[in-house]
Amino acid sequence: MKSFDMSSLARDYGFVDKVRISERVMDDCMYVAEHLVSDYGASPIERFQLLLQRVASQLSGYPEGTQAVRLTHHRIPPSGNPHQPLALELEAIVVQDDRQHGDYLLVARHDELNHALLAAA
């Protein structure tokens, strides 16, 4: 699964270790209908910042050492696709000893992680 290192931006929202965001979650934040950007005044990067803020807020409610958590993120503003649900089911999972990236927190769509785990099995 392709993911992006967002550690430096994530530090602004309270993350202290490496954070990687899956490509599909990143795409979900970045692709939004232009009229919604003007209607809501929220750019794609602001949608991404809101995602990081909400993930950090939800993770703060779990005890230290938690390895995996399922989260719900509400797309604000919505993407503009009437067939896309407002709620996005995410999972935050601690990945350890990755050969390429070391240890990090991965935030990905729930269905995306299931497919990646099945492919790795």
Buried (B, 14 or more C-beta within 10 A) or exposed (E): BEBEEBBEBBEEBEBEEBBBBBBBBBEBBEEBEEEBBEEBEBEBEBBBBBBBBBBBEBBEEEEEEEEEBEBEBEBEBBBBEEEEEEEBEBBBBBBEEEEEEEEBBBBBBEEBBEEBEEEEE
